[in-house]
Amino acid sequence: MQKTWSTAMTALGVAAFMLVTLPGTTVAAWATPRGQRVEASLRAEGHPSRGALEKTETVLEHRLAALGVKGATVGFRGDIIAVSLPSAADDVHLISVVSQMGLLLFRPVECEIEPYASAKPVVRPMAGATTSGPARSGPPGLARSICGLSPAAQGHFLPAHADRDGATPALYDDADSTVVLPYYADLGGGKYRPDQRYVLGPAQMSGTIVASAAANLDQQTGQWEIDLALTAKGSNQFNEYAAVYYACYERDPTSPPDAIDCPPYGDRQALEVDGVVEAAPVIEAAAFGPAATIAGGTPPFTAQQARELADLLSYGPLPERLVLEEISTVTPVAK
């Protein structure tokens, strides 16, 4: 499916970019057994300050409220965040959604490679690619050596410290690194499969360029979208990169090249949230205004998907990563 960023005029005459997303995850509809509550303990990694814990508490409260969860409480003791909420049909997933780091990065697409074949790794692109810590931008030519593999070899390629899906794990997903990140295909019924992988260059921008985000239903298409407002500084920064991307688009509008064929950036910019590629659109204009729309592709956003992503973008990332330590359902004792 071709994905594009294109300019469009809003009712206010503001140029907006269109970004076509890849599938995400959904939260099941609420079904609250009377009186039952879910109690979750989340551990903040590292050595968070009291200020960081207080910010985490506030962000989680905002996220839960934005998703329509009523009667939730959030608190902390030491480095443990305690979340209590009415029991839902998919408690673990809900906790997973609201406790995401929520770190948004914009990266140039070097190329797409085949999904990991779940076989013994037989290909490493270059000597020295495996490191004991974040690889930063990697050895010279790292992206080119990966992208130049045959389709069969790509299926067996593993980046340094790869996870089970053949992708760069969170610990090594450094903003200044060349990384391999996944897209997850929607199989229906709440099940997802790791599909194609993206080789991405070092991040150019982060979610700090986004001032606010809101999920809305497009009345013309009947599809859910996310409307973004960019900061003044963020809009200027994005336009600087867009002009360079667009130069590659002009070379071949029918088949815009990736960075590997049109350095330095190619014509696709990936939107990464917590190590997953949510979109990798083609940039079809040299400049954009301060408004942006993220629109669903195939399949389009569900209402819940749009709200989840808008929620993460609106309140910014958590100051520390959270690890789920324990989750349980508590039923009040009848009197």
SVG drawing of the C-alpha trace seen along z (x, -y; Angstrom):
<svg xmlns="http://www.w3.org/2000/svg" viewBox="-24 -30 58 52">
<polyline fill="none" stroke="black" stroke-width="0.4" points="0.0,0.0 1.4,-3.4 1.6,-5.8 1.8,-9.6 2.2,-12.9 0.4,-15.5 -0.7,-19.1 -4.4,-19.9 -6.3,-23.0 -8.4,-23.1 -11.5,-25.2 -9.2,-27.8 -6.9,-27.8 -4.0,-26.1 -1.9,-23.6 -1.9,-20.2 0.1,-17.1 -1.6,-13.7 0.1,-10.7 -1.2,-7.2 -0.8,-4.9 -0.1,-1.3 -2.3,0.9 -2.0,0.6 -3.6,2.3 -7.0,1.9 -8.6,2.0 -11.6,4.2 -14.9,2.6 -15.4,2.0 -17.4,4.7 -17.2,3.8 -18.2,6.6 -19.9,5.0 -17.5,4.0 -14.4,5.7 -11.2,3.7 -7.9,4.2 -4.8,3.5 -1.5,3.1 2.0,2.5 4.4,0.8 8.1,0.4 9.9,-2.7 13.3,-1.8 16.5,-3.5 16.5,-5.7 13.6,-8.1 13.5,-11.4 10.4,-12.3 9.6,-14.9 9.8,-12.2 7.4,-10.0 5.0,-12.8 5.0,-13.5 4.5,-9.8 1.5,-9.8 0.0,-12.9 0.5,-11.5 -1.1,-8.2 -4.1,-10.0 -4.5,-12.1 -4.2,-9.0 -6.8,-7.0 -9.2,-10.0 -8.8,-10.5 -9.6,-6.9 -12.8,-7.3 -11.8,-5.2 -13.7,-6.4 -12.9,-5.8 -9.2,-5.1 -6.6,-6.0 -2.8,-6.4 -0.2,-6.7 3.4,-5.8 5.6,-4.5 9.3,-4.3 9.8,-3.4 6.5,-1.5 3.5,-3.1 0.2,-1.7 -2.8,-1.8 -6.3,-0.8 -9.3,-0.9 -12.6,0.8 -12.1,4.3 -12.4,4.3 -12.6,7.0 -8.9,6.6 -7.2,5.4 -3.6,6.3 -3.9,4.5 -5.4,1.4 -2.6,1.2 -0.1,1.8 -1.5,-1.1 -1.5,-3.7 1.9,-2.7 3.7,-3.0 6.7,-5.2 5.0,-7.2 8.3,-8.3 7.6,-9.6 10.6,-9.8 10.7,-10.8 13.3,-8.8 14.3,-8.6 13.5,-5.2 16.7,-3.6 14.7,-0.7 12.2,2.1 13.4,5.6 11.7,9.0 10.1,10.2 12.3,12.2 11.9,15.9 12.3,17.1 15.2,19.2 18.8,19.4 20.5,16.1 22.9,16.8 23.7,13.2 25.4,10.3 25.9,7.3 29.3,6.2 32.0,7.1 31.5,5.0 27.8,4.6 27.2,6.4 27.8,4.2 27.5,4.3 25.6,1.1 23.7,-1.4 25.4,-1.4 24.8,-5.1 24.8,-5.6 26.5,-2.2 29.5,-1.3 29.9,-3.2 27.6,-1.7 25.6,0.4 22.2,-0.5 23.5,0.1 24.9,3.5 21.5,4.5 19.4,3.2 21.7,4.8 20.9,8.3 18.9,10.7 15.2,11.2 16.1,14.7 19.1,13.3 17.0,10.4 14.5,13.0 17.4,14.4 19.1,11.1 19.2,10.0 20.3,6.6 22.5,6.4 20.8,7.8 17.6,8.5 14.4,9.4 12.2,12.4 10.7,10.5 14.1,9.7 14.0,6.0 16.1,3.7 14.9,4.0 14.0,1.0 17.3,0.9 19.2,0.3 16.6,-1.8 18.7,-4.9 17.6,-8.1 21.1,-8.5 21.3,-4.8 20.5,-3.1 17.8,-0.6 15.6,2.2 12.0,1.8 8.8,3.7 5.4,3.2 2.7,5.4 0.0,6.8 -3.5,7.0 -4.8,10.5 -8.2,9.7 -9.6,10.7 -7.0,8.7 -4.1,10.7 -1.1,9.2 1.9,10.7 5.3,9.1 5.4,8.2 7.9,6.2 10.7,4.5 12.1,1.0 15.8,0.0 15.7,-3.5 18.4,-6.1 19.1,-8.3 16.1,-10.3 15.6,-13.8 12.9,-15.1 10.9,-13.9 7.4,-14.4 8.3,-17.7 7.3,-19.2 3.7,-18.2 1.7,-20.8 -1.5,-18.8 -3.4,-15.9 -7.1,-14.9 -8.9,-12.0 -11.7,-13.0 -14.1,-11.2 -13.8,-12.6 -17.3,-13.2 -16.5,-12.8 -14.5,-9.5 -16.2,-8.1 -12.7,-7.2 -11.0,-8.1 -8.1,-10.5 -5.7,-12.2 -5.4,-16.0 -2.1,-17.4 -1.1,-20.9 2.7,-21.5 4.6,-24.0 6.0,-27.0 9.6,-25.7 8.5,-22.2 6.7,-23.4 9.9,-25.2 12.0,-22.2 9.7,-19.8 9.7,-22.1 13.5,-22.1 13.5,-18.3 10.5,-18.2 12.3,-20.3 15.2,-17.7 12.8,-14.8 10.8,-16.4 13.8,-16.7 14.0,-12.9 10.2,-12.7 10.7,-14.9 13.3,-12.4 10.6,-9.8 7.1,-10.6 5.7,-7.2 8.2,-5.3 9.8,-7.6 13.2,-6.3 14.2,-5.5 17.4,-6.9 19.5,-4.0 18.9,-5.2 18.6,-8.9 20.8,-10.1 20.6,-11.6 17.0,-10.9 15.1,-9.5 11.4,-10.4 9.9,-8.5 9.9,-9.5 8.9,-6.9 6.9,-7.8 8.1,-5.5 6.3,-5.2 8.1,-3.1 10.0,-1.0 7.2,-0.3 6.7,-1.9 3.2,-3.4 3.6,-5.0 6.2,-5.4 4.7,-7.9 6.0,-9.5 6.5,-13.3 4.9,-14.9 5.4,-18.6 8.4,-20.8 6.6,-22.7 3.7,-22.2 1.8,-24.4 1.4,-24.1 -1.5,-21.6 -1.3,-17.9 -3.6,-15.0 -2.7,-11.3 -5.2,-9.3 -5.9,-5.6 -4.7,-3.4 -5.8,0.2 -7.4,1.0 -8.2,-2.5 -8.0,-3.5 -10.7,-2.3 -12.0,-4.9 -10.1,-3.3 -6.8,-3.2 -7.1,-6.8 -7.9,-7.8 -5.0,-5.8 -2.4,-7.3 -3.8,-10.8 -3.7,-10.3 0.0,-9.3 0.9,-12.3 -1.1,-14.8 0.5,-14.3 4.0,-13.5 6.2,-10.5 6.7,-9.2 10.0,-10.4 10.9,-6.7 10.1,-3.4 7.6,-1.3 7.7,2.5 4.6,4.4 5.4,6.2 2.0,7.5 -1.6,7.3 -4.6,8.8 -8.4,8.6 -9.9,7.8 -13.5,8.6 -15.1,6.9 -16.3,9.3 -20.1,9.3 -21.3,8.0"/>
</svg>
